[in-house]
Amino acid sequence: MGMIRLKIREFAGEKGWTLKEVSDRSGVVYSTLRTYARSPGLATVDFTAIQKLARIFDVMIEDLVEVVED
C-alpha cells in the first residue's frame, strides 16, 4: 500500500498562515490537521479534508498530495 504526505506546511508557509489559521479557514479539526502536517507518510486520510485544504490553498488536490512510498 502506498503512503502519502500532505504538503500542508509548505502551502501554509507560502500564505503566511499558522496551522491554527489553516484549521480555522478550512474547517478541518486542528488535531487532525497537525497530525497530517507532521506525518512523513500516511496510509489513510480523510478525502473531504484534502478537498477542503486544496480549496483554501487554491491548488489542485494533486499539488497537495505527494506519494512517498509505493
PLY file of the C-alpha trace (Angstrom):
ply
format ascii 1.0
element vertex 70
property float x
property float y
property float z
element edge 69
property int vertex1
property int vertex2
end_header
0.00 0.00 0.00
1.31 3.46 -0.86
1.98 6.20 1.62
1.30 9.87 1.02
2.39 13.13 2.56
0.27 16.26 2.53
2.19 19.46 1.76
0.27 21.48 4.33
3.25 23.24 5.91
4.61 24.32 2.53
1.35 25.87 1.36
0.60 27.41 4.77
4.07 28.97 4.76
3.51 30.46 1.31
0.31 32.10 2.58
1.89 33.15 5.88
-0.65 31.11 7.85
-0.19 29.05 11.01
-1.69 25.57 11.25
-4.36 27.03 13.54
-5.29 29.56 10.83
-5.41 26.78 8.23
-7.71 24.83 10.54
-9.98 27.83 11.08
-10.14 28.66 7.36
-10.66 25.08 6.15
-12.88 23.66 8.87
-10.51 20.70 9.33
-10.12 19.91 13.03
-6.79 21.28 14.31
-5.59 17.99 15.84
-6.24 16.18 12.55
-4.51 18.91 10.59
-1.50 18.82 12.93
-1.23 15.04 12.51
-1.38 15.37 8.73
1.20 18.18 8.70
3.69 16.36 10.96
3.48 12.90 9.42
6.19 11.93 6.92
3.80 9.35 5.46
0.13 8.49 5.89
-1.65 5.33 4.82
-5.12 6.87 5.08
-6.51 10.39 5.05
-9.97 11.89 5.03
-10.70 12.82 1.41
-13.09 15.56 2.50
-10.24 17.16 4.49
-7.99 17.03 1.42
-10.69 18.74 -0.65
-11.14 21.47 1.96
-7.38 22.07 2.18
-6.94 22.21 -1.59
-9.79 24.70 -1.79
-8.40 27.14 0.80
-4.87 26.90 -0.62
-6.34 27.34 -4.11
-4.43 24.36 -5.51
-5.31 21.10 -7.21
-5.53 18.05 -4.95
-2.64 16.58 -6.94
-0.47 19.53 -5.86
-1.28 19.00 -2.19
-0.57 15.25 -2.13
2.89 13.73 -2.50
3.38 9.96 -2.85
6.27 8.99 -0.58
6.11 5.20 -0.87
4.60 2.90 -3.49
0 1
1 2
2 3
3 4
4 5
5 6
6 7
7 8
8 9
9 10
10 11
11 12
12 13
13 14
14 15
15 16
16 17
17 18
18 19
19 20
20 21
21 22
22 23
23 24
24 25
25 26
26 27
27 28
28 29
29 30
30 31
31 32
32 33
33 34
34 35
35 36
36 37
37 38
38 39
39 40
40 41
41 42
42 43
43 44
44 45
45 46
46 47
47 48
48 49
49 50
50 51
51 52
52 53
53 54
54 55
55 56
56 57
57 58
58 59
59 60
60 61
61 62
62 63
63 64
64 65
65 66
66 67
67 68
68 69
